[in-house]
Amino acid sequence: MKQYLAFDIGGTFIKYAFMGEDGSFLENGKTPTPADTLDHLLDTMTEIGAQFEGRFEGVAVSMPD
């Protein structure tokens, strides 16, 4: 089964889900959204992704404009 990592970046939290190809949630969580720099935001997303390293085939990101 293919698996994916999805991020929903909000003003307060980054919510994330490790999902199966059928849309099922295999794992999920949230962490505070860094408000200081883009680099800190990307570092946070990288740390989350490292928890699932080698287990997902794609990444989806949603965020306000």
PQR file with spaces between the fields and no chain letter, atoms N, CA, C, O and H, PARSE charges and radii, in Angstrom:
ATOM       1  N    MET     1       0.845   -1.173    0.000 -0.4000 1.5000
ATOM       2  CA   MET     1       0.000    0.000    0.000 -0.0000 2.0000
ATOM       3  C    MET     1       0.896    1.244    0.000  0.5500 1.7000
ATOM       4  O    MET     1       1.846    1.330    0.778 -0.5500 1.4000
ATOM       5  N    LYS     2       0.589    2.202   -0.873 -0.4000 1.5000
ATOM       6  CA   LYS     2       1.308    3.468   -0.892 -0.0000 2.0000
ATOM       7  C    LYS     2       0.871    4.303    0.302  0.5500 1.7000
ATOM       8  O    LYS     2      -0.276    4.237    0.743 -0.5500 1.4000
ATOM       9  H    LYS     2      -0.182    2.133   -1.505  0.4000 1.0000
ATOM      10  N    GLN     3       1.819    5.094    0.816 -0.4000 1.5000
ATOM      11  CA   GLN     3       1.534    5.940    1.970 -0.0000 2.0000
ATOM      12  C    GLN     3       2.040    7.351    1.695  0.5500 1.7000
ATOM      13  O    GLN     3       2.983    7.555    0.931 -0.5500 1.4000
ATOM      14  H    GLN     3       2.751    5.148    0.457  0.4000 1.0000
ATOM      15  N    TYR     4       1.390    8.316    2.336 -0.4000 1.5000
ATOM      16  CA   TYR     4       1.666    9.723    2.073 -0.0000 2.0000
ATOM      17  C    TYR     4       1.730   10.498    3.378  0.5500 1.7000
ATOM      18  O    TYR     4       1.176   10.078    4.394 -0.5500 1.4000
ATOM      19  H    TYR     4       0.623    8.150    2.956  0.4000 1.0000
ATOM      20  N    LEU     5       2.417   11.638    3.337 -0.4000 1.5000
ATOM      21  CA   LEU     5       2.496   12.537    4.479 -0.0000 2.0000
ATOM      22  C    LEU     5       1.815   13.842    4.093  0.5500 1.7000
ATOM      23  O    LEU     5       2.157   14.451    3.079 -0.5500 1.4000
ATOM      24  H    LEU     5       2.867   11.979    2.512  0.4000 1.0000
ATOM      25  N    ALA     6       0.857   14.266    4.896 -0.4000 1.5000
ATOM      26  CA   ALA     6       0.104   15.491    4.614 -0.0000 2.0000
ATOM      27  C    ALA     6       0.311   16.495    5.741  0.5500 1.7000
ATOM      28  O    ALA     6       0.311   16.138    6.919 -0.5500 1.4000
ATOM      29  H    ALA     6       0.580   13.771    5.719  0.4000 1.0000
ATOM      30  N    PHE     7       0.490   17.769    5.354 -0.4000 1.5000
ATOM      31  CA   PHE     7       0.641   18.864    6.309 -0.0000 2.0000
ATOM      32  C    PHE     7      -0.479   19.872    6.099  0.5500 1.7000
ATOM      33  O    PHE     7      -0.818   20.204    4.963 -0.5500 1.4000
ATOM      34  H    PHE     7       0.490   18.058    4.397  0.4000 1.0000
ATOM      35  N    ASP     8      -1.046   20.353    7.184 -0.4000 1.5000
ATOM      36  CA   ASP     8      -2.002   21.465    7.168 -0.0000 2.0000
ATOM      37  C    ASP     8      -1.395   22.542    8.055  0.5500 1.7000
ATOM      38  O    ASP     8      -1.431   22.442    9.281 -0.5500 1.4000
ATOM      39  H    ASP     8      -0.770   20.083    8.106  0.4000 1.0000
ATOM      40  N    ILE     9      -0.838   23.573    7.426 -0.4000 1.5000
ATOM      41  CA   ILE     9      -0.130   24.613    8.162 -0.0000 2.0000
ATOM      42  C    ILE     9      -1.090   25.747    8.468  0.5500 1.7000
ATOM      43  O    ILE     9      -1.587   26.420    7.565 -0.5500 1.4000
ATOM      44  H    ILE     9      -0.808   23.654    6.430  0.4000 1.0000
ATOM      45  N    GLY    10      -1.341   25.950    9.737 -0.4000 1.5000
ATOM      46  CA   GLY    10      -2.218   27.026   10.182 -0.0000 2.0000
ATOM      47  C    GLY    10      -1.439   28.053   10.983  0.5500 1.7000
ATOM      48  O    GLY    10      -0.243   27.889   11.224 -0.5500 1.4000
ATOM      49  H    GLY    10      -0.937   25.404   10.471  0.4000 1.0000
ATOM      50  N    GLY    11      -2.112   29.097   11.387 -0.4000 1.5000
ATOM      51  CA   GLY    11      -1.467   30.157   12.151 -0.0000 2.0000
ATOM      52  C    GLY    11      -1.063   29.742   13.548  0.5500 1.7000
ATOM      53  O    GLY    11      -0.160   30.343   14.131 -0.5500 1.4000
ATOM      54  H    GLY    11      -3.083   29.230   11.191  0.4000 1.0000
ATOM      55  N    THR    12      -1.712   28.728   14.099 -0.4000 1.5000
ATOM      56  CA   THR    12      -1.429   28.277   15.460 -0.0000 2.0000
ATOM      57  C    THR    12      -0.715   26.929   15.479  0.5500 1.7000
ATOM      58  O    THR    12       0.227   26.733   16.246 -0.5500 1.4000
ATOM      59  H    THR    12      -2.445   28.240   13.625  0.4000 1.0000
ATOM      60  N    PHE    13      -1.162   26.006   14.640 -0.4000 1.5000
ATOM      61  CA   PHE    13      -0.593   24.658   14.636 -0.0000 2.0000
ATOM      62  C    PHE    13      -0.283   24.174   13.227  0.5500 1.7000
ATOM      63  O    PHE    13      -0.919   24.583   12.256 -0.5500 1.4000
ATOM      64  H    PHE    13      -1.928   26.165   14.017  0.4000 1.0000
ATOM      65  N    ILE    14       0.706   23.295   13.141 -0.4000 1.5000
ATOM      66  CA   ILE    14       0.921   22.464   11.964 -0.0000 2.0000
ATOM      67  C    ILE    14       0.301   21.119   12.318  0.5500 1.7000
ATOM      68  O    ILE    14       0.757   20.439   13.238 -0.5500 1.4000
ATOM      69  H    ILE    14       1.222   22.963   13.931  0.4000 1.0000
ATOM      70  N    LYS    15      -0.726   20.744   11.592 -0.4000 1.5000
ATOM      71  CA   LYS    15      -1.320   19.418   11.770 -0.0000 2.0000
ATOM      72  C    LYS    15      -0.741   18.529   10.675  0.5500 1.7000
ATOM      73  O    LYS    15      -0.554   18.970    9.541 -0.5500 1.4000
ATOM      74  H    LYS    15      -1.096   21.295   10.845  0.4000 1.0000
ATOM      75  N    TYR    16      -0.465   17.295   11.015 -0.4000 1.5000
ATOM      76  CA   TYR    16       0.103   16.389   10.021 -0.0000 2.0000
ATOM      77  C    TYR    16      -0.539   15.018   10.144  0.5500 1.7000
ATOM      78  O    TYR    16      -1.019   14.623   11.207 -0.5500 1.4000
ATOM      79  H    TYR    16      -0.617   16.937   11.936  0.4000 1.0000
ATOM      80  N    ALA    17      -0.534   14.306    9.029 -0.4000 1.5000
ATOM      81  CA   ALA    17      -1.101   12.960    8.998 -0.0000 2.0000
ATOM      82  C    ALA    17      -0.263   12.076    8.088  0.5500 1.7000
ATOM      83  O    ALA    17       0.135   12.478    6.994 -0.5500 1.4000
ATOM      84  H    ALA    17      -0.144   14.627    8.166  0.4000 1.0000
ATOM      85  N    PHE    18      -0.010   10.886    8.554 -0.4000 1.5000
ATOM      86  CA   PHE    18       0.604    9.829    7.762 -0.0000 2.0000
ATOM      87  C    PHE    18      -0.563    8.976    7.297  0.5500 1.7000
ATOM      88  O    PHE    18      -1.269    8.380    8.110 -0.5500 1.4000
ATOM      89  H    PHE    18      -0.333   10.559    9.443  0.4000 1.0000
ATOM      90  N    MET    19      -0.767    8.919    5.978 -0.4000 1.5000
ATOM      91  CA   MET    19      -2.009    8.372    5.435 -0.0000 2.0000
ATOM      92  C    MET    19      -1.761    7.232    4.457  0.5500 1.7000
ATOM      93  O    MET    19      -0.737    7.180    3.775 -0.5500 1.4000
ATOM      94  H    MET    19      -0.194    9.403    5.317  0.4000 1.0000
ATOM      95  N    GLY    20      -2.724    6.327    4.408 -0.4000 1.5000
ATOM      96  CA   GLY    20      -2.709    5.262    3.416 -0.0000 2.0000
ATOM      97  C    GLY    20      -3.304    5.757    2.112  0.5500 1.7000
ATOM      98  O    GLY    20      -3.949    6.805    2.075 -0.5500 1.4000
ATOM      99  H    GLY    20      -3.556    6.370    4.961  0.4000 1.0000
ATOM     100  N    GLU    21      -3.091    5.008    1.045 -0.4000 1.5000
ATOM     101  CA   GLU    21      -3.583    5.421   -0.269 -0.0000 2.0000
ATOM     102  C    GLU    21      -5.101    5.479   -0.335  0.5500 1.7000
ATOM     103  O    GLU    21      -5.656    6.118   -1.229 -0.5500 1.4000
ATOM     104  H    GLU    21      -2.567    4.156    1.074  0.4000 1.0000
ATOM     105  N    ASP    22      -5.774    4.826    0.592 -0.4000 1.5000
ATOM     106  CA   ASP    22      -7.237    4.870    0.636 -0.0000 2.0000
ATOM     107  C    ASP    22      -7.760    6.054    1.451  0.5500 1.7000
ATOM     108  O    ASP    22      -8.968    6.190    1.647 -0.5500 1.4000
ATOM     109  H    ASP    22      -5.322    4.307    1.318  0.4000 1.0000
ATOM     110  N    GLY    23      -6.845    6.913    1.927 -0.4000 1.5000
ATOM     111  CA   GLY    23      -7.237    8.087    2.707 -0.0000 2.0000
ATOM     112  C    GLY    23      -7.329    7.834    4.197  0.5500 1.7000
ATOM     113  O    GLY    23      -7.692    8.731    4.958 -0.5500 1.4000
ATOM     114  H    GLY    23      -5.864    6.803    1.768  0.4000 1.0000
ATOM     115  N    SER    24      -7.005    6.625    4.622 -0.4000 1.5000
ATOM     116  CA   SER    24      -7.065    6.315    6.052 -0.0000 2.0000
ATOM     117  C    SER    24      -5.902    6.977    6.791  0.5500 1.7000
ATOM     118  O    SER    24      -4.795    7.091    6.266 -0.5500 1.4000
ATOM     119  H    SER    24      -6.710    5.897    4.004  0.4000 1.0000
ATOM     120  N    PHE    25      -6.180    7.407    8.014 -0.4000 1.5000
ATOM     121  CA   PHE    25      -5.156    8.001    8.857 -0.0000 2.0000
ATOM     122  C    PHE    25      -4.428    6.879    9.595  0.5500 1.7000
ATOM     123  O    PHE    25      -5.034    6.152   10.383 -0.5500 1.4000
ATOM     124  H    PHE    25      -7.080    7.315    8.441  0.4000 1.0000
ATOM     125  N    LEU    26      -3.138    6.742    9.340 -0.4000 1.5000
ATOM     126  CA   LEU    26      -2.336    5.733   10.017 -0.0000 2.0000
ATOM     127  C    LEU    26      -1.741    6.310   11.297  0.5500 1.7000
ATOM     128  O    LEU    26      -1.645    5.620   12.312 -0.5500 1.4000
ATOM     129  H    LEU    26      -2.645    7.332    8.700  0.4000 1.0000
ATOM     130  N    GLU    27      -1.344    7.575   11.241 -0.4000 1.5000
ATOM     131  CA   GLU    27      -0.854    8.323   12.401 -0.0000 2.0000
ATOM     132  C    GLU    27      -1.137    9.789   12.128  0.5500 1.7000
ATOM     133  O    GLU    27      -1.160   10.217   10.974 -0.5500 1.4000
ATOM     134  H    GLU    27      -1.423    8.135   10.417  0.4000 1.0000
ATOM     135  N    ASN    28      -1.352   10.560   13.185 -0.4000 1.5000
ATOM     136  CA   ASN    28      -1.500   12.002   13.006 -0.0000 2.0000
ATOM     137  C    ASN    28      -1.091   12.723   14.274  0.5500 1.7000
ATOM     138  O    ASN    28      -0.956   12.119   15.338 -0.5500 1.4000
ATOM     139  H    ASN    28      -1.333   10.212   14.123  0.4000 1.0000
ATOM     140  N    GLY    29      -0.896   14.024   14.144 -0.4000 1.5000
ATOM     141  CA   GLY    29      -0.496   14.827   15.291 -0.0000 2.0000
ATOM     142  C    GLY    29      -0.506   16.295   14.942  0.5500 1.7000
ATOM     143  O    GLY    29      -0.895   16.692   13.843 -0.5500 1.4000
ATOM     144  H    GLY    29      -1.006   14.515   13.279  0.4000 1.0000
ATOM     145  N    LYS    30      -0.070   17.091   15.896 -0.4000 1.5000
ATOM     146  CA   LYS    30       0.049   18.524   15.648 -0.0000 2.0000
ATOM     147  C    LYS    30       1.163   19.080   16.512  0.5500 1.7000
ATOM     148  O    LYS    30       1.513   18.518   17.550 -0.5500 1.4000
ATOM     149  H    LYS    30       0.246   16.768   16.788  0.4000 1.0000
ATOM     150  N    THR    31       1.709   20.191   16.060 -0.4000 1.5000
ATOM     151  CA   THR    31       2.773   20.883   16.768 -0.0000 2.0000
ATOM     152  C    THR    31       2.579   22.378   16.535  0.5500 1.7000
ATOM     153  O    THR    31       2.036   22.764   15.500 -0.5500 1.4000
ATOM     154  H    THR    31       1.425   20.647   15.217  0.4000 1.0000
ATOM     155  N    PRO    32       3.006   23.224   17.461 -0.5600 1.5000
ATOM     156  CA   PRO    32       2.841   24.668   17.249  0.2800 2.0000
ATOM     157  C    PRO    32       3.545   25.143   15.976  0.5500 1.7000
ATOM     158  O    PRO    32       4.635   24.675   15.646 -0.5500 1.4000
ATOM     159  N    THR    33       2.916   26.065   15.278 -0.4000 1.5000
ATOM     160  CA   THR    33       3.514   26.656   14.080 -0.0000 2.0000
ATOM     161  C    THR    33       4.557   27.684   14.500  0.5500 1.7000
ATOM     162  O    THR    33       4.230   28.626   15.222 -0.5500 1.4000
ATOM     163  H    THR    33       2.030   26.444   15.546  0.4000 1.0000
ATOM     164  N    PRO    34       5.811   27.524   14.061 -0.5600 1.5000
ATOM     165  CA   PRO    34       6.824   28.532   14.372  0.2800 2.0000
ATOM     166  C    PRO    34       6.439   29.861   13.721  0.5500 1.7000
ATOM     167  O    PRO    34       6.072   29.900   12.547 -0.5500 1.4000
ATOM     168  N    ALA    35       6.521   30.922   14.473 -0.4000 1.5000
ATOM     169  CA   ALA    35       6.093   32.227   13.964 -0.0000 2.0000
ATOM     170  C    ALA    35       7.261   33.131   13.601  0.5500 1.7000
ATOM     171  O    ALA    35       7.052   34.262   13.162 -0.5500 1.4000
ATOM     172  H    ALA    35       6.819   30.890   15.427  0.4000 1.0000
ATOM     173  N    ASP    36       8.492   32.647   13.778 -0.4000 1.5000
ATOM     174  CA   ASP    36       9.620   33.549   13.596 -0.0000 2.0000
ATOM     175  C    ASP    36      10.173   33.588   12.171  0.5500 1.7000
ATOM     176  O    ASP    36      10.250   34.665   11.580 -0.5500 1.4000
ATOM     177  H    ASP    36       8.662   31.728   14.134  0.4000 1.0000
ATOM     178  N    THR    37      10.559   32.445   11.605 -0.4000 1.5000
ATOM     179  CA   THR    37      11.166   32.460   10.270 -0.0000 2.0000
ATOM     180  C    THR    37      10.674   31.290    9.423  0.5500 1.7000
ATOM     181  O    THR    37      10.203   30.278    9.941 -0.5500 1.4000
ATOM     182  H    THR    37      10.496   31.570   12.085  0.4000 1.0000
ATOM     183  N    LEU    38      10.796   31.454    8.122 -0.4000 1.5000
ATOM     184  CA   LEU    38      10.472   30.370    7.197 -0.0000 2.0000
ATOM     185  C    LEU    38      11.400   29.184    7.431  0.5500 1.7000
ATOM     186  O    LEU    38      10.967   28.034    7.360 -0.5500 1.4000
ATOM     187  H    LEU    38      11.178   32.277    7.701  0.4000 1.0000
ATOM     188  N    ASP    39      12.674   29.454    7.710 -0.4000 1.5000
ATOM     189  CA   ASP    39      13.618   28.367    7.970 -0.0000 2.0000
ATOM     190  C    ASP    39      13.175   27.517    9.154  0.5500 1.7000
ATOM     191  O    ASP    39      13.290   26.292    9.116 -0.5500 1.4000
ATOM     192  H    ASP    39      13.026   30.388    7.768  0.4000 1.0000
ATOM     193  N    HIS    40      12.670   28.157   10.202 -0.4000 1.5000
ATOM     194  CA   HIS    40      12.198   27.413   11.378 -0.0000 2.0000
ATOM     195  C    HIS    40      10.986   26.556   11.010  0.5500 1.7000
ATOM     196  O    HIS    40      10.868   25.418   11.465 -0.5500 1.4000
ATOM     197  H    HIS    40      12.577   29.152   10.233  0.4000 1.0000
ATOM     198  N    LEU    41      10.092   27.097   10.192 -0.4000 1.5000
ATOM     199  CA   LEU    41       8.932   26.331    9.726 -0.0000 2.0000
ATOM     200  C    LEU    41       9.387   25.105    8.934  0.5500 1.7000
ATOM     201  O    LEU    41       8.902   23.999    9.168 -0.5500 1.4000
ATOM     202  H    LEU    41      10.188   28.021    9.822  0.4000 1.0000
ATOM     203  N    LEU    42      10.309   25.301    8.007 -0.4000 1.5000
ATOM     204  CA   LEU    42      10.810   24.188    7.192 -0.0000 2.0000
ATOM     205  C    LEU    42      11.545   23.160    8.043  0.5500 1.7000
ATOM     206  O    LEU    42      11.431   21.959    7.802 -0.5500 1.4000
ATOM     207  H    LEU    42      10.703   26.200    7.817  0.4000 1.0000
ATOM     208  N    ASP    43      12.301   23.628    9.042 -0.4000 1.5000
ATOM     209  CA   ASP    43      12.979   22.706    9.957 -0.0000 2.0000
ATOM     210  C    ASP    43      11.968   21.842   10.706  0.5500 1.7000
ATOM     211  O    ASP    43      12.174   20.640   10.878 -0.5500 1.4000
ATOM     212  H    ASP    43      12.394   24.604    9.238  0.4000 1.0000
ATOM     213  N    THR    44      10.878   22.461   11.149 -0.4000 1.5000
ATOM     214  CA   THR    44       9.835   21.726   11.871 -0.0000 2.0000
ATOM     215  C    THR    44       9.214   20.664   10.972  0.5500 1.7000
ATOM     216  O    THR    44       9.007   19.529   11.400 -0.5500 1.4000
ATOM     217  H    THR    44      10.711   23.437   11.009  0.4000 1.0000
ATOM     218  N    MET    45       8.916   21.027    9.731 -0.4000 1.5000
ATOM     219  CA   MET    45       8.339   20.061    8.794 -0.0000 2.0000
ATOM     220  C    MET    45       9.327   18.930    8.498  0.5500 1.7000
ATOM     221  O    MET    45       8.926   17.773    8.372 -0.5500 1.4000
ATOM     222  H    MET    45       9.084   21.950    9.383  0.4000 1.0000
ATOM     223  N    THR    46      10.602   19.258    8.389 -0.4000 1.5000
ATOM     224  CA   THR    46      11.632   18.247    8.144 -0.0000 2.0000
ATOM     225  C    THR    46      11.722   17.275    9.312  0.5500 1.7000
ATOM     226  O    THR    46      11.867   16.069    9.109 -0.5500 1.4000
ATOM     227  H    THR    46      10.928   20.198    8.491  0.4000 1.0000
ATOM     228  N    GLU    47      11.637   17.797   10.535 -0.4000 1.5000
ATOM     229  CA   GLU    47      11.674   16.933   11.722 -0.0000 2.0000
ATOM     230  C    GLU    47      10.483   15.975   11.739  0.5500 1.7000
ATOM     231  O    GLU    47      10.629   14.800   12.074 -0.5500 1.4000
ATOM     232  H    GLU    47      11.520   18.776   10.700  0.4000 1.0000
ATOM     233  N    ILE    48       9.320   16.479   11.381 -0.4000 1.5000
ATOM     234  CA   ILE    48       8.135   15.616   11.317 -0.0000 2.0000
ATOM     235  C    ILE    48       8.335   14.553   10.240  0.5500 1.7000
ATOM     236  O    ILE    48       8.081   13.372   10.475 -0.5500 1.4000
ATOM     237  H    ILE    48       9.201   17.434   11.109  0.4000 1.0000
ATOM     238  N    GLY    49       8.788   14.969    9.069 -0.4000 1.5000
ATOM     239  CA   GLY    49       9.018   14.023    7.978 -0.0000 2.0000
ATOM     240  C    GLY    49      10.027   12.946    8.334  0.5500 1.7000
ATOM     241  O    GLY    49       9.908   11.807    7.882 -0.5500 1.4000
ATOM     242  H    GLY    49       8.994   15.928    8.878  0.4000 1.0000
ATOM     243  N    ALA    50      11.021   13.298    9.143 -0.4000 1.5000
ATOM     244  CA   ALA    50      12.044   12.329    9.538 -0.0000 2.0000
ATOM     245  C    ALA    50      11.452   11.182   10.356  0.5500 1.7000
ATOM     246  O    ALA    50      11.996   10.078   10.358 -0.5500 1.4000
ATOM     247  H    ALA    50      11.117   14.223    9.510  0.4000 1.0000
ATOM     248  N    GLN    51      10.350   11.434   11.045 -0.4000 1.5000
ATOM     249  CA   GLN    51       9.689   10.382   11.823 -0.0000 2.0000
ATOM     250  C    GLN    51       9.158    9.268   10.913  0.5500 1.7000
ATOM     251  O    GLN    51       8.984    8.129   11.345 -0.5500 1.4000
ATOM     252  H    GLN    51       9.908   12.331   11.043  0.4000 1.0000
ATOM     253  N    PHE    52       8.908    9.612    9.660 -0.4000 1.5000
ATOM     254  CA   PHE    52       8.311    8.667    8.713 -0.0000 2.0000
ATOM     255  C    PHE    52       9.253    8.372    7.544  0.5500 1.7000
ATOM     256  O    PHE    52       8.817    7.880    6.504 -0.5500 1.4000
ATOM     257  H    PHE    52       9.049   10.537    9.308  0.4000 1.0000
ATOM     258  N    GLU    53      10.523    8.666    7.712 -0.4000 1.5000
ATOM     259  CA   GLU    53      11.511    8.548    6.636 -0.0000 2.0000
ATOM     260  C    GLU    53      11.473    7.168    5.984  0.5500 1.7000
ATOM     261  O    GLU    53      11.476    6.137    6.656 -0.5500 1.4000
ATOM     262  H    GLU    53      10.877    9.066    8.557  0.4000 1.0000
ATOM     263  N    GLY    54      11.436    7.185    4.664 -0.4000 1.5000
ATOM     264  CA   GLY    54      11.442    5.955    3.893 -0.0000 2.0000
ATOM     265  C    GLY    54      10.103    5.232    3.832  0.5500 1.7000
ATOM     266  O    GLY    54      10.002    4.154    3.246 -0.5500 1.4000
ATOM     267  H    GLY    54      11.434    8.022    4.118  0.4000 1.0000
ATOM     268  N    ARG    55       9.073    5.824    4.438 -0.4000 1.5000
ATOM     269  CA   ARG    55       7.777    5.145    4.502 -0.0000 2.0000
ATOM     270  C    ARG    55       6.705    5.810    3.646  0.5500 1.7000
ATOM     271  O    ARG    55       5.615    5.257    3.504 -0.5500 1.4000
ATOM     272  H    ARG    55       9.155    6.699    4.914  0.4000 1.0000
ATOM     273  N    PHE    56       6.982    6.979    3.073 -0.4000 1.5000
ATOM     274  CA   PHE    56       5.956    7.656    2.281 -0.0000 2.0000
ATOM     275  C    PHE    56       6.463    7.950    0.882  0.5500 1.7000
ATOM     276  O    PHE    56       7.663    8.090    0.646 -0.5500 1.4000
ATOM     277  H    PHE    56       7.868    7.428    3.189  0.4000 1.0000
ATOM     278  N    GLU    57       5.508    8.038   -0.047 -0.4000 1.5000
ATOM     279  CA   GLU    57       5.838    8.239   -1.459 -0.0000 2.0000
ATOM     280  C    GLU    57       5.556    9.646   -1.946  0.5500 1.7000
ATOM     281  O    GLU    57       5.974   10.014   -3.044 -0.5500 1.4000
ATOM     282  H    GLU    57       4.533    7.924    0.144  0.4000 1.0000
ATOM     283  N    GLY    58       4.859   10.433   -1.154 -0.4000 1.5000
ATOM     284  CA   GLY    58       4.543   11.790   -1.566 -0.0000 2.0000
ATOM     285  C    GLY    58       4.158   12.633   -0.370  0.5500 1.7000
ATOM     286  O    GLY    58       3.862   12.121    0.710 -0.5500 1.4000
ATOM     287  H    GLY    58       4.520   10.133   -0.262  0.4000 1.0000
ATOM     288  N    VAL    59       4.168   13.946   -0.589 -0.4000 1.5000
ATOM     289  CA   VAL    59       3.843   14.910    0.461 -0.0000 2.0000
ATOM     290  C    VAL    59       2.805   15.881   -0.079  0.5500 1.7000
ATOM     291  O    VAL    59       2.893   16.329   -1.222 -0.5500 1.4000
ATOM     292  H    VAL    59       4.408   14.361   -1.466  0.4000 1.0000
ATOM     293  N    ALA    60       1.820   16.201    0.755 -0.4000 1.5000
ATOM     294  CA   ALA    60       0.821   17.221    0.424 -0.0000 2.0000
ATOM     295  C    ALA    60       0.904   18.317    1.481  0.5500 1.7000
ATOM     296  O    ALA    60       1.068   18.038    2.668 -0.5500 1.4000
ATOM     297  H    ALA    60       1.749   15.837    1.684  0.4000 1.0000
ATOM     298  N    VAL    61       0.790   19.567    1.034 -0.4000 1.5000
ATOM     299  CA   VAL    61       0.858   20.705    1.953 -0.0000 2.0000
ATOM     300  C    VAL    61      -0.298   21.643    1.655  0.5500 1.7000
ATOM     301  O    VAL    61      -0.534   22.008    0.503 -0.5500 1.4000
ATOM     302  H    VAL    61       0.657   19.793    0.069  0.4000 1.0000
ATOM     303  N    SER    62      -1.017   22.031    2.703 -0.4000 1.5000
ATOM     304  CA   SER    62      -2.031   23.078    2.552 -0.0000 2.0000
ATOM     305  C    SER    62      -1.714   24.174    3.554  0.5500 1.7000
ATOM     306  O    SER    62      -1.304   23.910    4.685 -0.5500 1.4000
ATOM     307  H    SER    62      -0.825   21.735    3.639  0.4000 1.0000
ATOM     308  N    MET    63      -1.915   25.419    3.110 -0.4000 1.5000
ATOM     309  CA   MET    63      -1.653   26.565    3.981 -0.0000 2.0000
ATOM     310  C    MET    63      -2.378   27.785    3.434  0.5500 1.7000
ATOM     311  O    MET    63      -2.672   27.855    2.241 -0.5500 1.4000
ATOM     312  H    MET    63      -2.248   25.633    2.192  0.4000 1.0000
ATOM     313  N    PRO    64      -2.666   28.751    4.310 -0.5600 1.5000
ATOM     314  CA   PRO    64      -3.332   29.959    3.830  0.2800 2.0000
ATOM     315  C    PRO    64      -2.384   30.787    2.965  0.5500 1.7000
ATOM     316  O    PRO    64      -1.163   30.656    3.055 -0.5500 1.4000
ATOM     317  N    ASP    65      -2.963   31.630    2.138 -0.4000 1.5000
ATOM     318  CA   ASP    65      -2.106   32.474    1.292 -0.0000 2.0000
ATOM     319  C    ASP    65      -1.804   33.796    1.914  0.5500 1.7000
ATOM     320  O    ASP    65      -1.096   34.610    1.321 -0.5500 1.4000
ATOM     321  H    ASP    65      -3.954   31.737    2.065  0.4000 1.0000
